[in-house]
């Protein structure tokens, strides 16, 4: 399978404003890490990683919310941060590319 450059660039730990060491420390200390980023006037993305079991397996629940929600369960914290970075960027790129999550589409100003 060929690599998708857009996704490959987003998956690394350093590809976002999310600091892996900060996330790791918070999850170890409190069981979760959460951040609220205002990336546009009155547009806030809530990002969260929480230590959580699923079907008897330890792992991490990742969620990124900004009108829509992307979430998944990951077996490792490193993978959780990779998904966090991808979902975080995807929210912004969908907004500017196709008009998500606004009520208008890219080529349609009225609902």
GROMACS elastic network, one bead per residue, 0.5 to 0.9 nm:
[ bonds ]
;  ai    aj funct       b0    kb
    3     6     6  0.88390   500
    3     7     6  0.81923   500
    3     8     6  0.70140   500
    4     7     6  0.56149   500
    4     8     6  0.60813   500
    4     9     6  0.86941   500
    5     9     6  0.60412   500
    5    10     6  0.86544   500
    6     9     6  0.55135   500
    6    10     6  0.66820   500
    7    10     6  0.51235   500
    7    11     6  0.62862   500
    7    86     6  0.69365   500
    8    11     6  0.55015   500
    8    12     6  0.74037   500
    9    12     6  0.66023   500
    9    15     6  0.67747   500
    9    86     6  0.89771   500
   10    13     6  0.83326   500
   10    14     6  0.85975   500
   10    15     6  0.54663   500
   10    16     6  0.74023   500
   10    82     6  0.73845   500
   10    83     6  0.87173   500
   10    85     6  0.60260   500
   10    86     6  0.53926   500
   10    89     6  0.75008   500
   11    14     6  0.84699   500
   11    15     6  0.68163   500
   11    16     6  0.88210   500
   11    79     6  0.85213   500
   11    81     6  0.79849   500
   11    83     6  0.67947   500
   11    84     6  0.84614   500
   11    85     6  0.61872   500
   11    86     6  0.60097   500
   12    15     6  0.54054   500
   12    16     6  0.81630   500
   12    81     6  0.83211   500
   12    82     6  0.60236   500
   12    85     6  0.78799   500
   13    16     6  0.70718   500
   13    18     6  0.77424   500
   13    19     6  0.76131   500
   13    20     6  0.64126   500
   13    78     6  0.76394   500
   13    81     6  0.66965   500
   13    82     6  0.63492   500
   13    85     6  0.78057   500
   14    17     6  0.74771   500
   14    18     6  0.75670   500
   14    19     6  0.74697   500
   14    20     6  0.79794   500
   15    18     6  0.81076   500
   15    82     6  0.88354   500
   15    85     6  0.70256   500
   16    19     6  0.77995   500
   16    84     6  0.89794   500
   16    85     6  0.58527   500
   16    86     6  0.88015   500
   16    88     6  0.83677   500
   16    89     6  0.81878   500
   17    85     6  0.84909   500
   18    22     6  0.80400   500
   18    23     6  0.75857   500
   18    35     6  0.89160   500
   18    81     6  0.79481   500
   18    84     6  0.84954   500
   18    85     6  0.74582   500
   19    22     6  0.53074   500
   19    23     6  0.62330   500
   19    24     6  0.86359   500
   20    23     6  0.51002   500
   20    24     6  0.60164   500
   20    25     6  0.85783   500
   20    77     6  0.88880   500
   20    78     6  0.79108   500
   20    81     6  0.71230   500
   21    24     6  0.50518   500
   21    25     6  0.61054   500
   21    26     6  0.85920   500
   22    25     6  0.52368   500
   22    26     6  0.62145   500
   22    27     6  0.86450   500
   22    33     6  0.84306   500
   23    26     6  0.52379   500
   23    27     6  0.61422   500
   23    28     6  0.85566   500
   23    32     6  0.80909   500
   23    33     6  0.57729   500
   23    34     6  0.84001   500
   23    49     6  0.79710   500
   23    77     6  0.87575   500
   23    81     6  0.82785   500
   24    27     6  0.52719   500
   24    28     6  0.61213   500
   24    29     6  0.85740   500
   24    32     6  0.88912   500
   24    33     6  0.81119   500
   24    77     6  0.73678   500
   24    78     6  0.89093   500
   25    28     6  0.51886   500
   25    29     6  0.60555   500
   25    30     6  0.84317   500
   25    33     6  0.85878   500
   26    29     6  0.51279   500
   26    30     6  0.57085   500
   26    31     6  0.68607   500
   26    32     6  0.60399   500
   26    33     6  0.53751   500
   26    34     6  0.87090   500
   27    30     6  0.54214   500
   27    33     6  0.55923   500
   27    49     6  0.75122   500
   27    50     6  0.67072   500
   27    51     6  0.67500   500
   27    77     6  0.89321   500
   28    31     6  0.56875   500
   28    32     6  0.76404   500
   28    51     6  0.85708   500
   29    32     6  0.79763   500
   30    33     6  0.76985   500
   30    50     6  0.89994   500
   31    49     6  0.85465   500
   31    50     6  0.58782   500
   31    51     6  0.53822   500
   31    52     6  0.83243   500
   32    48     6  0.71559   500
   32    49     6  0.55718   500
   32    51     6  0.61649   500
   32    60     6  0.89261   500
   33    47     6  0.81456   500
   33    48     6  0.55795   500
   33    49     6  0.52851   500
   33    50     6  0.64370   500
   34    46     6  0.71471   500
   34    47     6  0.55694   500
   34    49     6  0.65754   500
   34    50     6  0.84213   500
   35    45     6  0.81277   500
   35    46     6  0.57842   500
   35    47     6  0.52058   500
   35    48     6  0.65014   500
   36    44     6  0.63814   500
   36    45     6  0.56435   500
   36    47     6  0.63462   500
   36    48     6  0.88656   500
   37    40     6  0.89234   500
   37    43     6  0.82750   500
   37    44     6  0.53280   500
   37    45     6  0.52288   500
   37    46     6  0.65436   500
   37    47     6  0.80700   500
   38    41     6  0.68804   500
   38    42     6  0.67955   500
   38    43     6  0.55371   500
   38    45     6  0.64078   500
   38    46     6  0.89120   500
   39    42     6  0.82646   500
   39    43     6  0.62235   500
   39    44     6  0.63125   500
   39    45     6  0.75281   500
   39    92     6  0.82748   500
   40    43     6  0.50187   500
   40    44     6  0.72493   500
   41    44     6  0.81955   500
   43    66     6  0.74696   500
   44    65     6  0.84237   500
   44    66     6  0.62944   500
   45    64     6  0.67756   500
   45    65     6  0.55467   500
   45    67     6  0.84495   500
   45    88     6  0.77373   500
   45    91     6  0.83032   500
   46    63     6  0.79501   500
   46    64     6  0.57186   500
   46    65     6  0.51792   500
   46    66     6  0.66670   500
   47    62     6  0.77540   500
   47    63     6  0.58821   500
   47    65     6  0.65773   500
   47    84     6  0.72620   500
   47    88     6  0.76038   500
   48    61     6  0.79154   500
   48    62     6  0.58144   500
   48    63     6  0.53046   500
   48    64     6  0.65123   500
   48    65     6  0.88027   500
   48    84     6  0.80088   500
   49    60     6  0.63225   500
   49    61     6  0.55978   500
   49    63     6  0.66059   500
   49    64     6  0.89956   500
   49    77     6  0.84615   500
   49    80     6  0.71419   500
   49    81     6  0.79478   500
   49    84     6  0.80005   500
   50    59     6  0.84482   500
   50    60     6  0.53618   500
   50    61     6  0.51494   500
   50    62     6  0.66644   500
   50    63     6  0.87707   500
   51    58     6  0.74670   500
   51    59     6  0.59062   500
   51    61     6  0.63770   500
   51    77     6  0.86467   500
   52    57     6  0.84250   500
   52    58     6  0.61040   500
   52    59     6  0.55263   500
   52    60     6  0.53047   500
   52    61     6  0.61233   500
   52    73     6  0.83356   500
   53    56     6  0.58304   500
   53    57     6  0.51928   500
   53    59     6  0.56774   500
   53    60     6  0.74343   500
   53    61     6  0.84986   500
   53    73     6  0.88585   500
   54    57     6  0.52920   500
   54    58     6  0.65654   500
   54    59     6  0.71763   500
   54    60     6  0.87943   500
   54    61     6  0.89012   500
   54    73     6  0.76810   500
   55    58     6  0.85303   500
   57    75     6  0.80407   500
   58    74     6  0.88749   500
   58    75     6  0.68446   500
   58    76     6  0.87146   500
   59    73     6  0.66390   500
   59    74     6  0.55132   500
   59    76     6  0.60236   500
   59    77     6  0.75917   500
   59    80     6  0.87513   500
   60    72     6  0.82982   500
   60    73     6  0.55169   500
   60    74     6  0.51456   500
   60    75     6  0.63691   500
   60    76     6  0.67430   500
   60    77     6  0.65143   500
   60    79     6  0.89301   500
   60    80     6  0.64282   500
   61    71     6  0.71590   500
   61    72     6  0.59006   500
   61    74     6  0.64350   500
   61    80     6  0.74525   500
   62    70     6  0.80818   500
   62    71     6  0.52859   500
   62    72     6  0.54100   500
   62    73     6  0.61703   500
   62    74     6  0.74509   500
   62    80     6  0.60847   500
   62    81     6  0.80351   500
   62    83     6  0.72949   500
   62    84     6  0.64280   500
   63    69     6  0.68093   500
   63    70     6  0.56305   500
   63    72     6  0.68040   500
   63    73     6  0.89452   500
   63    83     6  0.88580   500
   63    84     6  0.71321   500
   63    87     6  0.81914   500
   64    68     6  0.82506   500
   64    69     6  0.56653   500
   64    70     6  0.52899   500
   64    71     6  0.64203   500
   64    84     6  0.68653   500
   64    87     6  0.62985   500
   64    88     6  0.63326   500
   64    91     6  0.82645   500
   65    68     6  0.56558   500
   65    70     6  0.65020   500
   65    71     6  0.85432   500
   65    87     6  0.89802   500
   65    88     6  0.85469   500
   65    91     6  0.83011   500
   66    69     6  0.64578   500
   66    70     6  0.89979   500
   66    91     6  0.71687   500
   66   101     6  0.74719   500
   67   100     6  0.87936   500
   67   101     6  0.60188   500
   67   102     6  0.83627   500
   68    91     6  0.82032   500
   68   100     6  0.87495   500
   68   101     6  0.68792   500
   69    87     6  0.89832   500
   69    91     6  0.89237   500
   70    87     6  0.64384   500
   70    88     6  0.88718   500
   70    91     6  0.87179   500
   71    83     6  0.85404   500
   71    84     6  0.86083   500
   71    87     6  0.82062   500
   72    80     6  0.82781   500
   72    83     6  0.79479   500
   73    80     6  0.75951   500
   74    77     6  0.72597   500
   74    78     6  0.87895   500
   74    79     6  0.61893   500
   74    80     6  0.54468   500
   74    83     6  0.84504   500
   75    78     6  0.87877   500
   75    79     6  0.71687   500
   75    80     6  0.77028   500
   76    79     6  0.53295   500
   76    80     6  0.62624   500
   76    81     6  0.88370   500
   77    81     6  0.62416   500
   77    82     6  0.86437   500
   78    81     6  0.52724   500
   78    82     6  0.64147   500
   78    83     6  0.89079   500
   79    83     6  0.63317   500
   79    84     6  0.85572   500
   80    83     6  0.52214   500
   80    84     6  0.61114   500
   80    85     6  0.86944   500
   81    85     6  0.61458   500
   81    86     6  0.86288   500
   82    85     6  0.52232   500
   82    86     6  0.63419   500
   82    87     6  0.87164   500
   83    86     6  0.50573   500
   83    87     6  0.60162   500
   83    88     6  0.83180   500
   84    87     6  0.52861   500
   84    88     6  0.59012   500
   84    89     6  0.85907   500
   85    88     6  0.51311   500
   85    89     6  0.62525   500
   85    90     6  0.84890   500
   86    89     6  0.53987   500
   86    90     6  0.60087   500
   86    91     6  0.87328   500
   87    91     6  0.62068   500
   87    92     6  0.88925   500
   88    91     6  0.55256   500
   88    92     6  0.69523   500
   88    93     6  0.89642   500
   89    92     6  0.53491   500
   89    93     6  0.61002   500
   89    94     6  0.85410   500
   90    94     6  0.58555   500
   90    95     6  0.84012   500
   91    94     6  0.53860   500
   91    95     6  0.63560   500
   91    96     6  0.89613   500
   91   100     6  0.77489   500
   91   101     6  0.78888   500
   92    95     6  0.51532   500
   92    96     6  0.64049   500
   92    97     6  0.85133   500
   92   100     6  0.83479   500
   92   101     6  0.88975   500
   93    96     6  0.52711   500
   93    97     6  0.57506   500
   93    98     6  0.81145   500
   93   100     6  0.85078   500
   94    97     6  0.51454   500
   94    98     6  0.55004   500
   94    99     6  0.64378   500
   94   100     6  0.52500   500
   94   101     6  0.74134   500
   95    98     6  0.59053   500
   95   101     6  0.56296   500
   95   102     6  0.69578   500
   95   105     6  0.88468   500
   95   106     6  0.85617   500
   96    99     6  0.57111   500
   96   100     6  0.72971   500
   96   106     6  0.76019   500
   97   100     6  0.78066   500
   97   105     6  0.89033   500
   97   106     6  0.67569   500
   98   101     6  0.87116   500
   98   104     6  0.88713   500
   98   105     6  0.58198   500
   98   106     6  0.50487   500
   98   107     6  0.83052   500
   99   102     6  0.57295   500
   99   103     6  0.75250   500
   99   104     6  0.59142   500
   99   107     6  0.83390   500
   99   108     6  0.88026   500
  100   103     6  0.74123   500
  100   104     6  0.77177   500
  100   105     6  0.70476   500
  100   106     6  0.84794   500
  101   104     6  0.83232   500
  101   105     6  0.89360   500
  102   105     6  0.73549   500
  103   109     6  0.85304   500
  103   110     6  0.79870   500
  103   111     6  0.59596   500
  104   107     6  0.80056   500
  104   108     6  0.57670   500
  104   109     6  0.52756   500
  104   110     6  0.59900   500
  104   111     6  0.55537   500
  105   109     6  0.66210   500
  105   110     6  0.83065   500
  105   111     6  0.81647   500
  106   109     6  0.74334   500
  108   111     6  0.74530   500
